[in-house]
Amino acid sequence: MTDTVFLRNAAISAVIGRDCWHREKSQPALISLRLLTDIELTGETDDVVNTIDYGTVYKAVADAMTNSSYPTLDAFTEKACRVALKAGGGKCVKGTVMLPKALLQAEGRDGGVRCEIEMEATQAEAVAVRSKTLSIRNLRLSCIIGVNKHEREHKQLVVVNLKLYDPPTPDHTDYQKALMPVFKHIENSSYQTLEAFVVSLAKLLMSDMGYVKVTISAEKPNAYGLVDCPGVEITRTKKSSPAHSSPSLVVNE
Protein backbone atom coordinates (compact mmCIF):
# COMPACT_ATOMS: atom_id res chain seq x y z
CA MET A 1 0.00 0.00 0.00
CA THR A 2 1.69 3.19 -1.19
CA ASP A 3 -1.11 5.78 -1.11
CA THR A 4 -0.79 8.46 1.55
CA VAL A 5 -2.84 11.24 3.06
CA PHE A 6 -0.60 13.89 4.59
CA LEU A 7 -0.46 17.09 6.58
CA ARG A 8 2.62 19.29 6.37
CA ASN A 9 3.87 21.75 8.99
CA ALA A 10 0.93 22.17 11.33
CA ALA A 11 2.28 24.91 13.59
CA ILE A 12 1.61 24.74 17.33
CA SER A 13 3.28 25.77 20.58
CA ALA A 14 4.12 23.38 23.42
CA VAL A 15 6.63 22.61 26.16
CA ILE A 16 8.92 19.99 24.58
CA GLY A 17 11.96 19.28 26.72
CA ARG A 18 14.08 22.39 27.20
CA ASP A 19 14.50 25.26 24.75
CA CYS A 20 17.77 26.71 23.44
CA TRP A 21 18.22 28.62 26.73
CA HIS A 22 17.74 25.42 28.78
CA ARG A 23 14.31 26.51 29.99
CA GLU A 24 11.17 24.39 30.25
CA LYS A 25 9.09 26.89 28.30
CA SER A 26 6.80 26.69 25.29
CA GLN A 27 8.48 26.70 21.90
CA PRO A 28 7.16 26.48 18.33
CA ALA A 29 6.78 23.05 16.77
CA LEU A 30 5.92 22.04 13.20
CA ILE A 31 4.06 18.72 12.94
CA SER A 32 3.94 16.77 9.67
CA LEU A 33 2.10 13.47 9.24
CA ARG A 34 1.85 10.90 6.47
CA LEU A 35 -0.83 8.21 6.88
CA LEU A 36 -0.69 5.17 4.64
CA THR A 37 -4.04 4.20 3.14
CA ASP A 38 -5.76 3.03 -0.04
CA ILE A 39 -7.49 5.85 -1.93
CA GLU A 40 -8.78 3.69 -4.80
CA LEU A 41 -12.42 3.71 -3.68
CA THR A 42 -12.45 7.47 -3.08
CA GLY A 43 -10.73 7.99 -6.41
CA GLU A 44 -13.58 6.15 -8.13
CA THR A 45 -16.50 7.48 -6.08
CA ASP A 46 -15.23 10.98 -5.23
CA ASP A 47 -16.78 10.49 -1.78
CA VAL A 48 -14.83 11.73 1.24
CA VAL A 49 -16.37 9.11 3.55
CA ASN A 50 -14.21 6.46 1.89
CA THR A 51 -10.88 8.02 2.80
CA ILE A 52 -8.96 9.45 5.76
CA ASP A 53 -10.38 12.87 6.65
CA TYR A 54 -7.28 15.03 7.06
CA GLY A 55 -9.41 17.78 8.61
CA THR A 56 -10.40 15.40 11.39
CA VAL A 57 -6.78 14.33 11.83
CA TYR A 58 -5.56 17.92 12.01
CA LYS A 59 -8.18 18.93 14.60
CA ALA A 60 -7.44 15.92 16.77
CA VAL A 61 -3.68 16.48 16.67
CA ALA A 62 -3.94 20.24 17.21
CA ASP A 63 -6.34 19.80 20.16
CA ALA A 64 -4.17 17.14 21.78
CA MET A 65 -0.75 18.71 21.27
CA THR A 66 -1.25 22.49 21.51
CA ASN A 67 -0.02 23.84 24.87
CA SER A 68 0.84 20.32 26.00
CA SER A 69 3.98 19.45 27.95
CA TYR A 70 6.39 16.56 27.27
CA PRO A 71 9.87 15.95 28.67
CA THR A 72 11.28 14.81 25.34
CA LEU A 73 10.78 15.44 21.64
CA ASP A 74 10.57 11.65 21.22
CA ALA A 75 7.55 11.37 23.53
CA PHE A 76 5.87 14.37 21.88
CA THR A 77 6.33 12.91 18.39
CA GLU A 78 5.09 9.47 19.44
CA LYS A 79 1.96 11.00 20.97
CA ALA A 80 1.22 13.00 17.81
CA CYS A 81 1.53 9.77 15.77
CA ARG A 82 -0.81 7.88 18.11
CA VAL A 83 -3.43 10.63 17.94
CA ALA A 84 -3.18 10.72 14.13
CA LEU A 85 -3.60 6.95 13.84
CA LYS A 86 -6.63 6.95 16.12
CA ALA A 87 -8.29 9.91 14.42
CA GLY A 88 -7.48 8.81 10.88
CA GLY A 89 -8.08 5.11 11.24
CA GLY A 90 -5.00 4.23 9.24
CA LYS A 91 -2.61 1.33 9.81
CA CYS A 92 0.71 3.17 9.57
CA VAL A 93 1.86 6.72 10.11
CA LYS A 94 5.12 8.56 9.65
CA GLY A 95 5.23 11.59 11.91
CA THR A 96 7.79 14.38 11.92
CA VAL A 97 8.10 17.15 14.48
CA MET A 98 10.50 20.02 13.83
CA LEU A 99 11.67 22.40 16.56
CA PRO A 100 12.98 25.35 14.52
CA LYS A 101 14.20 27.34 17.55
CA ALA A 102 15.73 24.54 19.62
CA LEU A 103 19.32 25.47 18.70
CA LEU A 104 21.07 28.84 18.68
CA GLN A 105 23.39 27.64 15.92
CA ALA A 106 20.64 26.60 13.48
CA GLU A 107 18.95 29.03 11.11
CA GLY A 108 15.90 29.20 8.88
CA ARG A 109 12.49 27.50 8.93
CA ASP A 110 14.18 24.23 7.95
CA GLY A 111 16.81 24.60 10.67
CA GLY A 112 16.69 23.09 14.14
CA VAL A 113 15.96 19.62 15.46
CA ARG A 114 13.63 17.17 13.77
CA CYS A 115 12.37 13.84 15.11
CA GLU A 116 10.82 11.37 12.68
CA ILE A 117 8.96 8.28 13.87
CA GLU A 118 7.26 5.57 11.84
CA MET A 119 4.49 3.84 13.80
CA GLU A 120 2.27 0.90 12.89
CA ALA A 121 -1.07 -0.12 14.38
CA THR A 122 -1.11 -3.71 15.59
CA GLN A 123 -3.75 -5.97 17.09
CA ALA A 124 -5.86 -4.97 20.09
CA GLU A 125 -5.45 -1.25 19.30
CA ALA A 126 -1.76 -1.38 20.20
CA VAL A 127 0.91 0.45 18.21
CA ALA A 128 4.55 -0.31 17.55
CA VAL A 129 7.37 2.09 16.67
CA ARG A 130 9.09 0.75 13.56
CA SER A 131 11.83 3.36 13.23
CA LYS A 132 13.07 6.62 14.70
CA THR A 133 15.57 9.18 13.45
CA LEU A 134 16.79 12.50 14.81
CA SER A 135 17.96 15.17 12.36
CA ILE A 136 19.95 18.29 13.19
CA ARG A 137 19.30 20.72 10.37
CA ASN A 138 21.13 23.73 9.00
CA LEU A 139 23.83 24.18 11.62
CA ARG A 140 25.83 27.25 10.63
CA LEU A 141 29.23 27.60 12.27
CA SER A 142 32.64 28.96 11.29
CA CYS A 143 35.96 27.13 11.23
CA ILE A 144 39.24 26.83 9.33
CA ILE A 145 38.53 24.63 6.31
CA GLY A 146 40.24 24.47 2.92
CA VAL A 147 43.62 24.27 1.18
CA ASN A 148 43.97 27.82 -0.14
CA LYS A 149 46.11 30.39 1.66
CA HIS A 150 43.20 32.68 2.50
CA GLU A 151 41.21 29.69 3.82
CA ARG A 152 44.03 28.83 6.21
CA GLU A 153 44.14 32.38 7.55
CA HIS A 154 40.45 33.08 8.11
CA LYS A 155 37.51 31.06 9.37
CA GLN A 156 34.64 30.53 6.95
CA LEU A 157 31.04 29.43 7.31
CA VAL A 158 30.16 25.74 7.08
CA VAL A 159 26.62 24.37 6.97
CA VAL A 160 26.25 20.98 8.63
CA ASN A 161 23.33 18.54 8.67
CA LEU A 162 23.23 15.43 10.84
CA LYS A 163 20.91 12.42 10.79
CA LEU A 164 21.11 10.07 13.78
CA TYR A 165 19.44 6.68 13.45
CA ASP A 166 17.57 4.99 16.33
CA PRO A 167 18.89 7.44 18.94
CA PRO A 168 18.39 6.62 22.62
CA THR A 169 15.62 8.46 24.45
CA PRO A 170 16.86 10.59 27.37
CA ASP A 171 14.86 11.54 30.46
CA HIS A 172 14.49 15.01 28.96
CA THR A 173 15.74 16.68 25.81
CA ASP A 174 18.06 19.68 25.92
CA TYR A 175 19.61 19.71 22.47
CA GLN A 176 21.56 22.92 23.01
CA LYS A 177 23.41 21.19 25.84
CA ALA A 178 23.59 17.69 24.34
CA LEU A 179 25.12 18.90 21.06
CA MET A 180 27.69 21.24 22.61
CA PRO A 181 30.54 18.76 21.86
CA VAL A 182 29.57 18.94 18.17
CA PHE A 183 29.53 22.75 18.15
CA LYS A 184 32.94 22.97 19.85
CA HIS A 185 34.43 20.32 17.56
CA ILE A 186 33.35 22.23 14.46
CA GLU A 187 34.49 25.64 15.69
CA ASN A 188 37.89 24.33 16.82
CA SER A 189 38.57 22.20 13.73
CA SER A 190 41.19 23.02 11.09
CA TYR A 191 40.93 20.59 8.17
CA GLN A 192 41.99 21.03 4.57
CA THR A 193 39.16 18.90 3.16
CA LEU A 194 35.46 18.51 3.83
CA GLU A 195 36.05 14.76 3.62
CA ALA A 196 38.31 14.76 6.68
CA PHE A 197 35.96 17.18 8.41
CA VAL A 198 32.86 14.96 8.09
CA VAL A 199 34.78 11.79 8.99
CA SER A 200 36.00 13.46 12.17
CA LEU A 201 32.40 14.35 13.04
CA ALA A 202 31.34 10.74 12.46
CA LYS A 203 34.04 9.56 14.86
CA LEU A 204 32.93 12.06 17.48
CA LEU A 205 29.26 11.11 17.22
CA MET A 206 29.85 7.37 17.26
CA SER A 207 32.97 6.78 19.34
CA ASP A 208 32.44 9.56 21.90
CA MET A 209 28.68 10.19 21.88
CA GLY A 210 27.40 6.65 21.39
CA TYR A 211 25.36 6.83 18.19
CA VAL A 212 25.36 3.63 16.11
CA LYS A 213 24.61 5.08 12.66
CA VAL A 214 24.92 8.62 11.30
CA THR A 215 24.59 10.55 8.07
CA ILE A 216 26.56 13.79 7.88
CA SER A 217 26.65 16.45 5.21
CA ALA A 218 28.80 19.59 5.16
CA GLU A 219 28.82 22.53 2.76
CA LYS A 220 30.97 25.60 2.17
CA PRO A 221 28.48 28.24 0.94
CA ASN A 222 31.12 30.94 0.38
CA ALA A 223 33.69 28.83 -1.47
CA TYR A 224 32.68 29.89 -5.02
CA GLY A 225 30.99 33.03 -6.22
CA LEU A 226 28.77 31.41 -8.88
CA VAL A 227 28.02 28.13 -7.10
CA ASP A 228 25.61 27.79 -4.18
CA CYS A 229 28.03 25.49 -2.41
CA PRO A 230 30.32 22.49 -2.73
CA GLY A 231 29.65 19.74 -0.21
CA VAL A 232 30.24 16.21 0.99
CA GLU A 233 27.82 13.67 2.50
CA ILE A 234 28.64 10.37 4.18
CA THR A 235 26.83 7.62 6.09
CA ARG A 236 28.71 5.62 8.70
CA THR A 237 27.72 2.67 10.89
CA LYS A 238 29.50 1.44 13.99
CA LYS A 239 30.65 -2.11 13.41
CA SER A 240 30.88 -4.62 16.23
CA SER A 241 34.50 -5.12 17.16
CA PRO A 242 36.39 -7.83 19.05
CA ALA A 243 37.02 -7.24 22.75
CA HIS A 244 39.76 -4.75 23.66
CA SER A 245 39.76 -3.19 20.20
CA SER A 246 38.60 0.29 19.27
CA PRO A 247 35.19 0.73 17.56
CA SER A 248 35.50 0.84 13.79
CA LEU A 249 33.45 2.69 11.20
CA VAL A 250 32.19 1.22 7.96
CA VAL A 251 30.63 2.78 4.88
CA ASN A 252 26.97 1.96 4.22
CA GLU A 253 26.45 0.76 0.69
Buried (B, 14 or more C-beta within 10 A) or exposed (E): EEBBBBBEEBEBBBBBBBBBEEEBEBBBBBBBBBBBBBBEEBEEEEEEEBBBBBEEBBEBBBEBBBEBEBBBBBBBBBBBBBBBBBBBBBBBBBBBBBBBBBBEBBBEEEBBBBBBBBBBBEEEEEBEBEEBBBBBBBBBBEBBBBEEEEBEEEBBBBBBBBBBBEBEBEEBBBBBEBBEEBBEBBBEBEBBEBEEBBBBBBBBBBBEBEBBBBBBBBBBBEBEEEEEBEBBEBBBBBEEEEEEEEEEBEEEE
